[in-house]
Amino acid sequence: MSKHIAEPGFRPPQQARSRATLEKVLAAAEHVLAHRGIEEFTVGAVADQAEMSVGAIYRRFSGKDQLLHAVKDQLLSQLETNVGEALRTAAPGLRGTIGAFTQALAHTFADHDRVFSELLDGQRAEGRERGLRALAAIQEALVGSAGAHLREISRPDGEQAIRMAARTVIGACVHRAATCRYWPDDLSWTTWAAETTELALAYLTSARLA
């Protein structure tokens, strides 16, 4: 759980038992989002799924909006962690780095694709800001990791090219999660990652046309 949900109305857990209860609530909230959608997401529905009283949830959260924000914060924190770990253990070279990045995105979204799409549809301003912070963080993680392979990049400005590739890959991933219910591409997330890696590498290793 990141510091971002420590806002008015949120009561952070102080003991191990309280932290376990919080994780139970967030798992229930994610389940409700995934199976019933944001339109039916209520504190009562989450309480039923968690087998807790509504009052117990209100002792932790001020209401539905803050609970949604907490779910999104947890998923975005997991995305940041997954990308960081993948880049630290990436195979050598530019291909290994780009492949690790796209696969980490795909793995995280595959595990939570129904929840991400609901959150993307229903996010409020503060949710968008948290999302942008996370996307900026993983972009910078790729820039830092791929910077060691600038000699493999054919574009005139290697670092700028990496940023362009990162934003394009991230944008494609978020767009796919948000629209896959309405505009399916019939690909698994693993295949999407492999194909997107090839697209990014083709751009990075091709010279800009005059």
KACORCOR-V344856 format. One record per pair of residues at least 12 apart in sequence whose C-alpha atoms are under 10 Angstrom apart, sorted by the first residue. I is the first residue (numbers start at 1). GAP is how many residues later the second one is. D is the distance in Angstrom with one decimal. If there is no record, write none. Layout:
BEGIN
i: {I/I}
gap: {GAP/GAP}
d: {D/D}
END
This chain:
BEGIN
i: {1/1/1/1/1/1/1/1/1/1/1/2/2/2/2/2/2/3/4/4/4/4/4/4/5/5/5/5/5/5/5/5/5/5/6/6/7/7/8/8/8/9/9/9/9/9/9/9/10/10/10/10/10/10/10/10/10/11/11/11/11/11/12/12/13/18/21/21/21/21/21/22/22/22/23/23/24/24/24/24/24/25/25/25/25/25/25/25/25/25/25/25/25/26/26/26/26/26/26/26/26/27/27/27/27/28/28/28/28/28/28/28/28/29/29/29/29/29/29/29/29/29/29/29/29/29/29/30/30/30/30/30/30/30/30/30/30/30/31/31/31/31/31/31/31/32/32/32/32/32/32/32/33/33/33/33/33/33/33/33/33/33/34/34/34/34/34/34/34/34/35/35/36/37/37/37/37/37/37/38/38/38/38/38/38/38/38/39/39/41/41/41/41/42/42/42/42/42/42/43/43/43/43/43/43/43/43/43/43/44/44/46/46/65/65/65/66/68/68/68/68/68/69/69/69/69/69/69/69/70/71/71/71/72/72/72/72/72/72/72/72/72/73/73/73/73/75/75/75/75/75/75/76/76/76/76/76/76/76/76/77/77/77/78/78/79/79/79/79/79/79/79/79/79/80/80/80/80/80/80/80/80/80/80/81/81/81/82/82/82/82/82/82/82/82/83/83/83/83/83/83/83/83/83/83/83/83/83/84/84/84/84/84/84/84/84/85/85/85/86/86/86/86/86/86/86/87/87/87/87/87/87/87/87/87/87/88/88/88/90/92/93/93/93/93/93/93/94/94/94/94/94/94/94/94/94/94/94/94/95/95/95/95/95/95/95/96/96/97/97/97/97/97/97/97/97/98/98/98/98/98/98/98/98/98/98/98/98/98/98/99/99/99/99/99/99/99/99/100/100/100/100/101/101/101/101/101/101/101/101/101/101/101/102/102/102/102/102/102/102/102/102/102/102/102/102/103/103/103/103/103/103/103/103/104/104/105/105/105/105/105/105/105/105/106/106/106/106/106/106/106/106/106/107/107/107/108/109/109/109/109/109/110/110/110/110/111/112/113/113/113/113/113/113/114/114/114/114/115/115/116/116/116/117/117/117/117/117/117/117/117/118/118/119/120/120/120/120/120/121/121/135/135/135/135/135/136/136/136/138/138/138/139/139/139/139/139/139/139/139/140/140/140/141/142/142/142/142/143/143/143/143/143/143/143/143/143/144/144/146/146/146/146/147/147/150/150/151/152/152/152/152/153/153/153/153/153/153/153/154/154/154/154/154/154/154/155/155/155/155/155/155/155/156/156/156/158/158/161/161/161/161/162/162/162/162/164/164/164/165/165/165/165/165/165/166/168/168/168/169/169/169/169/169/172/172/173/173/173/173/176/176}
gap: {18/21/22/69/70/72/73/74/75/76/77/68/71/72/74/75/76/70/65/66/69/70/73/126/56/61/62/64/65/66/67/68/69/125/60/64/54/59/53/54/58/49/50/51/52/53/54/57/48/49/50/51/52/53/56/57/60/47/48/49/50/51/48/49/47/42/29/31/35/36/39/35/38/39/48/51/22/25/26/27/28/18/21/22/24/25/26/27/31/32/35/42/46/20/24/41/42/44/45/46/48/19/22/23/44/17/18/19/20/21/22/23/43/12/13/14/16/17/18/20/21/35/38/39/41/42/86/16/19/37/38/41/42/45/82/84/85/86/14/15/18/19/81/83/84/13/14/15/16/17/18/83/12/13/35/38/81/82/83/84/85/86/78/79/80/81/82/83/84/85/79/80/82/77/78/80/81/82/85/30/77/79/80/81/83/84/85/79/83/23/24/26/27/12/21/22/23/25/26/12/14/15/18/19/20/21/22/24/25/13/20/18/21/58/59/62/61/51/54/55/56/59/50/54/55/57/58/59/61/57/44/45/48/43/44/47/48/51/55/56/58/59/54/57/58/61/33/34/37/40/41/56/32/40/54/55/56/57/58/59/53/54/57/30/56/25/26/27/28/29/30/55/56/59/24/25/28/54/55/56/57/58/59/61/23/27/57/18/19/21/22/23/25/26/56/17/18/19/20/21/22/24/25/54/55/56/58/59/16/17/20/53/54/57/58/61/15/16/19/13/14/15/16/17/18/19/12/13/14/17/51/54/55/57/58/59/12/53/57/55/57/52/53/55/56/57/59/51/52/53/54/55/56/57/58/59/107/110/111/51/54/57/102/103/105/106/50/101/45/46/48/49/50/51/52/100/44/47/48/64/67/68/71/95/96/98/99/100/102/103/94/95/96/97/98/99/101/102/42/93/94/97/37/38/40/41/44/45/65/68/69/92/96/64/67/68/71/87/88/90/91/92/93/94/95/98/86/87/88/89/90/91/93/94/86/89/33/64/65/68/69/84/85/88/67/71/82/83/84/85/86/87/88/82/83/86/81/64/65/67/68/80/67/78/79/80/78/65/61/63/64/65/67/76/63/64/66/67/62/63/58/61/62/57/58/59/60/61/62/63/64/59/60/59/54/55/57/58/59/57/58/31/32/35/36/39/30/31/34/28/29/32/23/24/25/26/27/28/30/31/22/23/26/25/20/21/23/24/15/16/17/18/19/20/21/22/23/15/18/12/13/16/17/12/15/12/54/54/49/52/53/54/48/49/50/51/52/53/54/48/49/50/51/52/53/54/48/49/50/51/52/53/54/48/51/52/46/47/39/42/43/44/38/39/41/42/36/39/40/32/34/35/36/38/39/34/28/31/32/24/27/28/30/31/20/24/16/19/20/23/13/16}
d: {9.6/9.7/9.1/8.2/9.4/7.4/5.7/9.2/9.9/7.3/9.1/9.0/7.0/7.1/9.4/6.8/9.8/9.0/9.0/8.3/7.0/9.4/9.7/7.7/10.0/7.8/9.1/7.0/5.8/9.4/9.6/7.0/9.1/9.7/10.0/9.2/10.0/8.8/9.3/8.2/9.3/9.2/9.1/7.8/6.0/4.9/8.4/8.0/9.3/8.6/5.9/5.1/6.5/9.4/7.6/9.0/9.3/9.6/7.5/5.1/6.8/8.9/7.4/9.3/8.4/9.7/9.3/9.6/9.6/9.5/9.7/8.7/8.0/9.9/9.9/9.8/10.0/9.5/6.5/9.5/9.6/10.0/7.1/7.6/8.5/6.0/9.2/8.5/9.7/7.5/9.5/8.9/9.4/8.5/8.8/7.8/8.9/7.5/6.0/9.7/8.5/9.1/9.0/8.0/8.3/8.8/5.6/7.7/8.5/5.5/5.3/9.0/9.8/7.9/8.8/8.4/8.2/5.2/8.5/7.8/8.2/9.8/7.7/7.7/9.4/7.1/9.7/8.7/10.0/10.0/8.8/6.7/9.1/9.6/8.6/9.3/6.5/9.6/10.0/8.3/7.9/9.5/9.9/9.6/8.2/7.0/6.4/10.0/9.7/7.4/9.9/8.9/9.8/9.2/9.1/9.6/7.7/5.8/9.1/9.5/6.8/8.3/8.1/8.4/5.1/5.0/8.7/8.9/7.6/9.9/8.0/8.7/9.7/8.6/8.2/9.3/6.3/9.2/9.9/9.1/9.0/9.7/6.0/7.6/8.5/7.0/9.9/9.2/9.0/7.8/9.9/9.9/8.8/10.0/8.7/6.1/9.3/9.3/9.6/9.4/7.4/8.2/9.4/10.0/6.9/5.8/9.5/8.1/9.9/9.0/9.4/9.5/9.5/9.4/8.7/9.8/9.9/7.9/9.4/8.6/9.8/8.9/8.9/8.4/8.8/8.1/6.3/10.0/8.9/9.5/9.1/9.8/8.9/8.7/7.9/7.0/9.3/9.1/7.5/9.9/8.5/8.2/8.2/7.2/8.1/9.2/8.3/9.2/8.1/9.1/8.3/9.9/9.2/9.5/8.2/7.0/9.9/9.3/6.2/8.6/9.9/9.8/7.4/7.5/9.9/7.7/7.0/9.8/9.0/6.0/8.3/7.9/9.0/8.2/9.3/9.2/9.6/6.5/8.2/9.9/7.1/6.0/9.8/8.9/9.3/9.9/9.1/9.8/9.0/9.5/5.8/7.8/8.4/7.3/9.6/7.8/6.0/8.6/8.6/5.3/6.9/9.6/8.9/9.6/6.6/9.5/7.8/8.4/9.6/8.6/8.7/9.5/7.5/6.7/8.6/9.4/9.2/9.7/8.6/9.3/5.5/6.7/9.5/8.2/6.2/9.6/9.1/5.9/6.4/8.6/10.0/7.8/7.4/9.5/6.6/9.0/9.1/9.7/8.0/9.2/9.2/10.0/8.3/8.3/6.3/9.8/8.2/9.1/6.4/9.1/8.4/5.7/8.2/9.3/6.8/8.3/8.0/9.2/9.6/9.4/9.5/9.5/7.8/8.7/9.4/7.0/9.4/9.5/7.7/9.9/7.0/6.3/9.9/9.8/8.9/9.6/7.8/9.2/7.7/9.5/9.1/8.8/9.7/9.7/9.9/9.2/6.1/8.9/7.6/7.5/7.4/7.2/9.7/8.6/5.5/8.5/9.3/9.1/9.5/9.1/9.9/8.9/8.7/9.4/9.1/7.0/9.7/10.0/8.8/9.0/9.6/8.8/8.6/9.2/7.2/8.4/8.7/9.7/9.2/8.6/5.2/7.7/9.4/7.1/6.4/9.5/8.3/7.0/9.4/8.7/5.3/7.6/9.4/8.5/9.9/8.6/9.5/9.0/7.9/7.3/9.4/9.1/9.9/8.0/7.4/9.8/9.1/5.3/6.5/9.1/7.5/6.0/9.6/7.2/7.6/8.9/9.6/8.1/8.7/9.6/7.2/7.9/8.9/8.5/6.1/8.5/9.7/9.4/9.9/9.3/6.0/8.6/9.0/9.6/7.8/8.9/9.4/8.9/9.1/9.8/8.5/6.5/7.3/8.5/9.1/8.8/5.4/4.5/7.5/8.3/8.6/9.2/7.7/8.8/8.4/9.4/8.3/6.2/9.7/7.0/9.5/9.5/8.5/7.4/9.3/9.9/9.6/8.9/9.8/8.5/9.7/8.9/8.8/6.8/9.5/9.2/5.7/6.9/9.6/8.1/9.6/8.0/8.7/9.6/7.7/8.1/9.6/7.0/9.7/6.9/8.9/9.4/6.1/6.4/9.9/9.6/7.9/9.2/9.5/9.4/8.4/7.3/9.9/6.9/8.2/9.0/9.6/9.8/9.9/8.2/6.7/10.0/8.7/9.8/8.9/5.3/5.0/7.7/8.6/9.9/8.6/6.2/4.8/5.5/5.1/7.9/8.2/6.2/6.9/6.6/5.3/6.0/9.8/10.0/7.6/7.4/7.9/9.8/9.7/8.3/6.5/9.8/9.0/9.9/9.6/7.3/9.3/9.5/9.3/9.7/9.0/5.8/8.6/7.7/7.5/8.4/9.5/9.9/8.3/9.2/7.0/8.4/9.0/7.5/9.8/8.6/9.4/8.9/9.0/9.3/9.7/9.6}
END
